[in-house]
Amino acid sequence: MALHFELVTPAKLVRSEDVHMVVVPGTEGEFGVLEGHAPFMSTIRDGALQIFRTAGGTPETIQVRGGFAEVSETGLTVLAEHVDG
């Protein structure tokens, strides 16, 4: 089972892939998203997205600044104002 994850900025699609889990820096606190998560939306704060390709694996970290995260039946979409790196 995999979670479809997309990272988007106003300029381009940065990432689109199937992963195990993503930890998002929400404004109300960090939250992890796995496949089958209940749908919701959240604003995000400046911080690190942690992308786990496999269960128990080492996460890849991507710095984001501002934006929104949407969890839907099709997966997780992070709409970041800016992505560092």
Phi and psi in degrees as a GROMACS rama.xvg file:
@    title "Ramachandran Plot"
@    xaxis  label "Phi"
@    yaxis  label "Psi"
@TYPE xy
-141.661  152.614  ALA-2
-98.2437  128.444  LEU-3
-82.4889  124.789  HIS-4
-122.574  132.02  PHE-5
-129.425  134.655  GLU-6
-116.589  121.25  LEU-7
-128.788  141.433  VAL-8
-116.607  171.417  THR-9
-59.4988  -24.0776  PRO-10
-89.4335  -31.9643  ALA-11
-167.408  167.677  LYS-12
-82.8621  115.908  LEU-13
-85.9713  -40.2147  VAL-14
-151.132  139.679  ARG-15
-147.692  108.793  SER-16
-160.647  165.69  GLU-17
-95.6744  129.151  ASP-18
-134.11  173.766  VAL-19
-81.4719  -48.4504  HIS-20
-157.656  151.749  MET-21
-130.157  133.465  VAL-22
-104.342  123.984  VAL-23
-111.01  136.429  VAL-24
-82.1595  81.7376  PRO-25
-72.2987  156.802  GLY-26
-66.9355  -23.7751  THR-27
-94.0105  1.89476  GLU-28
130.491  162.608  GLY-29
-68.3324  147.266  GLU-30
-141.994  144.156  PHE-31
-100.307  142.515  GLY-32
-123.994  124.582  VAL-33
-114.713  166.295  LEU-34
-56.6805  139.018  GLU-35
87.2286  4.39401  GLY-36
-61.6838  147.801  HIS-37
-63.4377  141.679  ALA-38
-65.0408  138.728  PRO-39
-169.076  170.166  PHE-40
-126.414  150.687  MET-41
-150.101  147.734  SER-42
-79.1059  155.301  THR-43
-119.875  151.184  ILE-44
-101.306  168.758  ARG-45
-61.1813  131.514  ASP-46
168.502  -162.327  GLY-47
-107.517  126.468  ALA-48
-80.3661  135.114  LEU-49
-112.81  120.252  GLN-50
-110.828  115.622  ILE-51
-101.143  112.485  PHE-52
-74.6992  -31.5012  ARG-53
-134.369  157.863  THR-54
-63.7529  129.147  ALA-55
77.4106  0.86337  GLY-56
-78.4604  171.779  GLY-57
-79.6116  130.26  THR-58
-77.0164  149.161  PRO-59
-88.9636  139.386  GLU-60
-113.581  130.952  THR-61
-126.467  126.29  ILE-62
-80.7422  129.891  GLN-63
-124.795  155.729  VAL-64
-129.268  115.137  ARG-65
62.5753  165.526  GLY-66
128.147  -155.508  GLY-67
-136.793  155.75  PHE-68
-126.326  136.156  ALA-69
-127.244  124.105  GLU-70
-103.408  126.188  VAL-71
-134.566  -177.416  SER-72
-62.8712  -23.685  GLU-73
-91.0682  -7.64966  THR-74
136.716  -153.368  GLY-75
-116.06  128.524  LEU-76
-120.563  125.265  THR-77
-108.098  120.132  VAL-78
-103.56  93.7649  LEU-79
-94.5745  141.362  ALA-80
-65.7661  -36.3755  GLU-81
-153.292  143.176  HIS-82
-119.227  125.487  VAL-83
-83.6703  136.71  ASP-84
